[in-house]
Amino acid sequence: GKRKELALEYYSRKLVVPLKTRSARIYWVACWVTIVLITGLTLLHGIGLPETYWDSLILYVGYARKIFLQHAFPTKVVGQVGIGLGANYPHLYPLLTAQTATLAGFWHDAFAQLLPPLAGLASCLLLYALLEEMTRDRLLAVSAVLLFRAVPYGIAYFQYASDYAIAILFTSAFLYCAAQYLRTGLPGPLVLMWMFAAFAVHINYLMWVLWPVALLATLLAHVKGGSCEEHGEVPRRRYQC
């Protein structure tokens, strides 16, 4: 009905300006080729070599294997000062790996090693979609994504079997949904934004930081004279009441 019509009008207005020059198109393609190449190398390193990162061996690959073998959450007994291995490591990452192994009917370390490189690629796509929509500039968006993809620290953690890559993916998805809600006011992005914030806590306890951001985005979307009105786009609340 009216909601669908206004949503279609919004998405028709947000289309980016196409690349007009040959050099711009070559640069855009070259950036994506480089991004895919880096991602492919991290994937090859991630699943083609044995895991050597200590946290991965004990907290993610090792613990996921125990969950798979015991069909339960095994107790961690360690000698460590402080609150120990449970301080910042919820069980969703090893649980996803154990789930894959259960469906396959056998264990393999690659089930845990495959997630981070794929999370890196998905994070790049989400970041590009977010920046392209915010700036209407494909060259700026792809340049930022290439910078994000080429940071050595990120390359390292997108090949280790750990929760950091998944935390980055959840953050990217959260920010994309938050931006969509602020711009459109549609209920779908609102629900997804809060779902990503909720599930991210089960990846890493530090992801509680997304909750106040989600609350702020929810409140700002109801502020009169927000981004939609300023840019002449779809009114957020007119068709939801």
VOGU-3710 file (C-alpha; in Angstrom, 3 decimals, decimal comma):
1> gkrkelaley> 0,000/0,000/0,000  1,134/3,502/0,871  4,102/2,243/2,901  5,452/0,226/-0,032  4,951/3,147/-2,416  6,886/5,537/-0,160  9,650/2,986/0,390  10,071/2,480/-3,360  10,187/6,242/-3,836  12,915/6,496/-1,197
11> ysrklvvplk> 15,067/3,796/-2,753  14,711/5,368/-6,204  16,007/8,655/-4,811  19,028/7,131/-3,080  20,584/5,691/-6,245  24,213/6,718/-6,580  25,572/8,629/-9,533  27,069/6,139/-12,031  30,770/6,164/-12,816  31,099/8,348/-15,904
21> trsariywva> 34,767/8,148/-16,834  36,784/5,122/-17,913  39,500/5,832/-15,359  36,925/5,908/-12,556  35,509/2,554/-13,632  38,998/1,040/-13,847  39,844/2,334/-10,366  36,564/0,967/-8,940  37,168/-2,479/-10,454  40,827/-2,485/-9,390
31> cwvtivlitg> 39,860/-1,735/-5,791  37,386/-4,620/-5,726  39,914/-6,972/-7,319  42,392/-6,060/-4,582  39,762/-6,547/-1,885  38,834/-9,970/-3,254  42,516/-10,896/-3,586  43,261/-10,015/0,042  40,159/-11,900/1,146  41,178/-14,931/-0,903
41> ltllhgiglp> 44,646/-14,948/0,634  43,231/-14,724/4,158  40,862/-17,571/3,330  43,728/-19,664/1,982  45,842/-18,968/5,045  42,922/-19,419/7,416  41,876/-22,902/6,300  45,022/-24,087/4,508  47,379/-23,893/7,486  47,057/-25,342/10,996
51> etywdslily> 45,766/-22,924/13,611  48,595/-21,559/15,773  46,975/-18,620/17,554  46,773/-19,460/21,261  43,312/-18,035/21,911  41,976/-19,914/18,893  43,464/-23,211/19,994  42,141/-23,113/23,546  39,018/-20,948/23,358  37,485/-21,456/19,929
61> vgyarkiflq> 38,743/-24,494/18,039  39,524/-26,548/21,138  36,400/-25,620/23,055  34,192/-26,105/19,992  35,649/-29,593/19,540  34,853/-30,413/23,170  31,267/-29,210/22,704  30,952/-31,416/19,618  32,403/-34,490/21,323  30,541/-34,111/24,617
71> hafptkvvgq> 27,290/-32,663/23,226  27,391/-30,174/26,114  29,280/-27,166/27,389  32,372/-28,563/29,135  33,680/-26,935/32,290  36,822/-24,853/31,971  39,285/-25,459/34,766  42,310/-23,190/34,454  44,926/-21,549/36,603  44,714/-17,854/35,811
81> vgiglganyp> 44,770/-14,646/37,807  41,500/-12,751/37,664  38,190/-13,986/36,349  39,850/-16,267/33,834  38,849/-17,523/30,431  35,162/-16,765/30,871  35,812/-13,029/31,220  35,143/-12,022/27,664  34,358/-15,189/25,743  30,700/-16,177/25,360
91> hlyplltaqt> 29,905/-19,465/23,665  28,230/-18,462/20,383  31,345/-18,766/18,189  32,353/-22,276/19,335  28,681/-23,247/19,399  28,276/-22,308/15,724  31,362/-24,365/14,889  30,133/-27,341/16,910  26,756/-27,031/15,182  28,422/-27,250/11,760
101> atlagfwhda> 30,408/-30,300/12,849  27,245/-31,931/14,210  25,417/-31,386/10,928  28,405/-32,765/9,018  28,722/-35,733/11,351  32,446/-35,295/11,939  34,920/-32,790/13,342  37,366/-30,700/11,332  39,243/-27,558/12,383  38,229/-25,902/9,103
111> faqllpplag> 34,689/-25,529/10,450  36,068/-22,936/12,903  38,716/-21,523/10,566  36,286/-20,772/7,745  34,148/-18,259/9,650  36,600/-15,314/9,997  37,575/-14,960/6,295  33,924/-15,119/5,266  33,072/-12,590/7,981  35,741/-10,300/6,539
121> lasclllyal> 34,207/-10,428/3,073  30,694/-9,860/4,419  31,930/-6,925/6,512  33,442/-5,337/3,392  30,171/-5,655/1,495  28,152/-4,152/4,346  30,610/-1,307/4,787  30,533/-0,547/1,076  26,727/-0,543/1,000  26,634/1,782/4,004
131> leemtrdrll> 29,197/4,250/2,663  27,792/4,218/-0,858  24,362/5,132/0,413  25,646/7,773/2,834  27,998/9,509/0,396  26,441/8,679/-3,011  30,067/8,296/-4,109  31,187/4,859/-5,292  34,849/5,801/-5,490  34,929/7,116/-1,945
141> avsavllfra> 33,060/4,058/-0,680  35,306/1,515/-2,392  38,440/3,417/-1,306  37,333/3,293/2,328  36,537/-0,413/2,057  39,943/-1,107/0,518  41,608/0,748/3,384  39,539/-1,259/5,873  40,421/-4,515/4,118  44,156/-3,720/3,848
151> vpygiayfqy> 44,837/-2,821/7,496  47,359/-5,437/8,708  45,685/-5,826/12,105  42,401/-6,606/10,394  44,026/-9,052/7,998  45,470/-10,927/10,976  42,197/-11,213/12,845  40,189/-12,104/9,762  42,274/-15,256/9,412  42,495/-16,340/13,052
161> asdyaiailf> 39,683/-18,536/14,324  38,448/-16,088/16,947  35,435/-13,999/17,831  36,929/-10,686/16,683  36,055/-11,177/13,019  32,465/-12,065/13,897  32,247/-9,079/16,247  33,315/-6,806/13,374  30,722/-8,416/11,111  27,944/-7,905/13,668
171> tsaflycaaq> 29,049/-4,291/14,163  28,989/-3,649/10,405  25,508/-5,154/10,093  24,332/-3,206/13,130  25,581/0,119/11,731  24,005/-0,565/8,343  20,623/-1,316/9,912  20,887/1,710/12,225  21,585/3,978/9,250  18,668/2,473/7,334
181> ylrtglpgpl> 16,322/3,060/10,254  17,457/6,654/10,707  16,876/7,345/7,011  13,638/5,425/6,403  11,979/4,746/9,755  10,829/1,341/8,492  10,251/-1,285/11,211  12,428/-3,905/9,515  15,762/-2,113/10,074  14,709/-1,302/13,638
191> vlmwmfaafa> 14,088/-4,960/14,471  17,295/-6,095/12,779  19,332/-3,392/14,515  18,212/-4,572/17,952  18,620/-8,234/16,998  22,232/-7,667/15,949  22,872/-5,792/19,191  21,352/-8,661/21,182  23,158/-11,518/19,443  26,479/-9,629/19,371
201> vhinylmwvl> 26,656/-9,888/23,152  26,889/-13,677/22,743  29,941/-13,199/20,526  31,849/-10,888/22,855  30,722/-9,286/26,113  32,258/-5,985/25,035  29,515/-5,788/22,411  27,179/-4,426/25,079  28,478/-1,093/23,761  26,044/-1,470/20,842
211> wpvallatll> 23,014/-1,212/23,131  23,315/2,499/24,028  24,049/3,222/20,357  20,886/1,339/19,371  18,898/3,297/21,935  20,316/6,565/20,646  19,489/5,639/17,038  15,942/4,698/18,056  15,437/8,036/19,782  17,005/10,093/17,001
221> ahvkggscee> 14,716/8,477/14,433  11,762/10,069/16,248  13,266/13,552/16,487  11,260/16,056/14,467  13,139/17,444/11,487  15,451/14,452/11,182  17,479/13,354/8,199  14,527/12,310/6,028  12,831/15,668/6,265  16,113/17,510/5,767
231> hgevprrryq> 16,910/15,705/2,542  13,362/15,644/1,206  13,084/11,872/1,488  10,435/9,609/2,912  8,837/10,829/6,153  9,539/8,211/8,792  6,436/8,196/10,967  3,749/9,458/8,619  2,895/6,012/7,290  3,502/3,959/10,440
241> c> 0,734/5,301/12,635
//
